[in-house]
Amino acid sequence: MKAIAAFLCGLMLGVGLIVSQMTNPGKVIAFLDISGHWDPSLALVMGAALLAAFAGFAWVERRGRPLLAGELALPPRWPVDRQLVVGAALFGIGWGIGGFCPGPGLVGTAALSVDAAVFTAAMLVGMVAANRFAAGGASSARRSFSRQPSDNAQ
């Protein structure tokens, strides 16, 4: 059942990315170009996604647990560190240069877009390099991403 739900959620996300044109690098770059020919339409897409996520998390919180899992796995709350800031900056730079972020890049690759495939290959190389770099010293790469039940009361 979990595999079917995961597949349907992924399919729904992929279709939503295509319909909203998040897989179109020109549309994304026009959204990011606030000093030129700015296209604010993707802000509506992102706003709708935030509203849906907010409603979903509120429903899970009222229910006490997710529908298909024993507990809701959320990242722990920790201060903003250098790794997070550098990662966010690299994400933004890559998004602005290529017009893709990971989800639309994977959808575009599945749709046989050469640009998306190049982006996805570069993203995978970057992920491997980041993991090797983190494994060389920082134990933060091995952090657990499930919040303890006592953290939910905060």
C-alpha positions as CSV (number, residue, x, y, z in Angstrom):
1,M,0.0,0.0,0.0
2,K,2.9,2.4,0.9
3,A,4.5,1.8,-2.5
4,I,1.3,2.5,-4.4
5,A,0.7,5.7,-2.3
6,A,4.3,6.8,-3.0
7,F,3.9,6.2,-6.7
8,L,0.6,8.1,-6.9
9,C,2.0,11.0,-4.9
10,G,5.1,11.1,-7.2
11,L,2.9,10.9,-10.2
12,M,0.7,13.7,-9.0
13,L,3.8,15.9,-8.2
14,G,5.2,15.2,-11.7
15,V,2.0,16.1,-13.4
16,G,1.6,19.2,-11.2
17,L,5.2,20.3,-12.1
18,I,4.5,19.9,-15.8
19,V,1.1,21.6,-15.7
20,S,2.5,24.6,-13.7
21,Q,5.4,24.8,-16.2
22,M,8.0,24.4,-13.3
23,T,9.8,22.0,-15.8
24,N,10.2,24.9,-18.3
25,P,13.6,26.5,-17.5
26,G,12.6,29.7,-19.4
27,K,9.5,30.1,-17.2
28,V,11.5,29.6,-14.0
29,I,14.3,32.0,-15.0
30,A,11.6,34.6,-15.9
31,F,10.2,34.1,-12.4
32,L,13.6,34.7,-10.8
33,D,14.4,37.7,-13.0
34,I,12.8,40.4,-10.7
35,S,14.7,43.2,-12.3
36,G,13.8,42.4,-15.9
37,H,10.8,40.7,-17.4
38,W,9.5,39.2,-14.2
39,D,6.8,36.5,-14.5
40,P,5.1,36.2,-11.1
41,S,2.9,33.3,-12.1
42,L,5.0,30.7,-10.4
43,A,4.5,32.5,-7.1
44,L,0.9,31.4,-7.3
45,V,2.0,27.8,-7.8
46,M,4.3,28.0,-4.8
47,G,1.6,29.6,-2.7
48,A,-0.8,26.9,-3.5
49,A,1.8,24.3,-2.7
50,L,2.4,25.9,0.7
51,L,-1.3,26.0,1.5
52,A,-1.7,22.3,0.6
53,A,1.3,21.4,2.7
54,F,0.0,23.5,5.6
55,A,-3.4,21.8,5.4
56,G,-1.8,18.3,5.2
57,F,0.5,18.9,8.2
58,A,-2.4,20.3,10.2
59,W,-4.5,17.2,9.4
60,V,-1.7,14.9,10.4
61,E,-1.1,16.8,13.6
62,R,-4.8,16.6,14.6
63,R,-4.9,12.9,13.7
64,G,-1.8,12.2,15.8
65,R,0.1,10.2,13.1
66,P,0.4,9.9,9.4
67,L,-2.0,7.7,7.4
68,L,0.7,5.2,6.2
69,A,3.5,5.5,8.8
70,G,3.9,5.1,12.5
71,E,5.2,8.6,13.1
72,L,5.7,11.9,11.2
73,A,9.4,12.1,10.3
74,L,10.5,15.8,10.4
75,P,14.0,17.2,10.5
76,P,15.1,18.2,14.0
77,R,15.2,21.8,14.9
78,W,18.8,23.0,15.0
79,P,20.4,26.4,14.4
80,V,21.2,27.6,10.9
81,D,24.7,26.4,10.3
82,R,27.3,27.0,7.6
83,Q,26.4,23.7,5.8
84,L,22.8,24.8,5.5
85,V,23.7,28.3,4.3
86,V,26.2,27.1,1.7
87,G,23.8,24.4,0.5
88,A,20.9,26.9,0.1
89,A,23.2,29.3,-1.8
90,L,24.3,26.5,-4.1
91,F,20.7,25.4,-4.7
92,G,19.7,29.0,-5.5
93,I,22.7,29.6,-7.8
94,G,22.0,26.3,-9.6
95,W,18.3,27.1,-9.9
96,G,19.0,30.5,-11.3
97,I,21.6,29.4,-13.8
98,G,19.9,26.2,-15.0
99,G,16.3,27.0,-14.5
100,F,15.8,23.6,-12.8
101,C,15.6,22.4,-9.2
102,P,15.7,18.7,-8.3
103,G,12.0,17.7,-8.8
104,P,11.5,19.4,-12.2
105,G,14.9,18.2,-13.3
106,L,14.0,14.6,-12.6
107,V,10.6,15.1,-14.3
108,G,12.3,16.7,-17.3
109,T,14.8,13.9,-17.5
110,A,12.0,11.4,-17.5
111,A,10.4,13.4,-20.4
112,L,13.7,13.0,-22.3
113,S,14.8,16.7,-22.1
114,V,18.5,16.9,-22.8
115,D,18.8,20.1,-20.7
116,A,17.1,18.4,-17.7
117,A,19.3,15.3,-18.1
118,V,22.4,17.4,-18.1
119,F,21.2,19.2,-15.0
120,T,20.3,15.9,-13.3
121,A,23.7,14.4,-14.1
122,A,25.4,17.5,-12.6
123,M,23.1,17.4,-9.6
124,L,24.0,13.7,-8.9
125,V,27.8,14.4,-9.3
126,G,27.3,17.3,-6.8
127,M,25.4,15.1,-4.4
128,V,28.2,12.4,-4.5
129,A,30.9,15.1,-4.0
130,A,29.0,16.6,-1.1
131,N,28.6,13.2,0.6
132,R,32.3,12.5,0.2
133,F,33.2,15.9,1.5
134,A,30.9,15.5,4.5
135,A,32.1,12.0,5.2
136,G,35.7,13.3,5.4
137,G,35.1,15.2,8.6
138,A,31.6,16.3,9.6
139,S,29.4,13.9,11.4
140,S,26.4,16.1,10.6
141,A,26.0,14.1,7.4
142,R,24.8,11.2,9.5
143,R,22.1,13.1,11.5
144,S,18.8,11.4,12.1
145,F,15.8,13.1,10.5
146,S,13.0,11.8,12.7
147,R,11.8,14.1,15.4
148,Q,11.3,12.6,18.8
149,P,7.7,12.7,20.1
150,S,8.6,15.1,22.9
151,D,9.6,17.8,20.3
152,N,6.1,18.0,19.0
153,A,4.9,19.7,22.2
154,Q,7.0,22.8,21.4
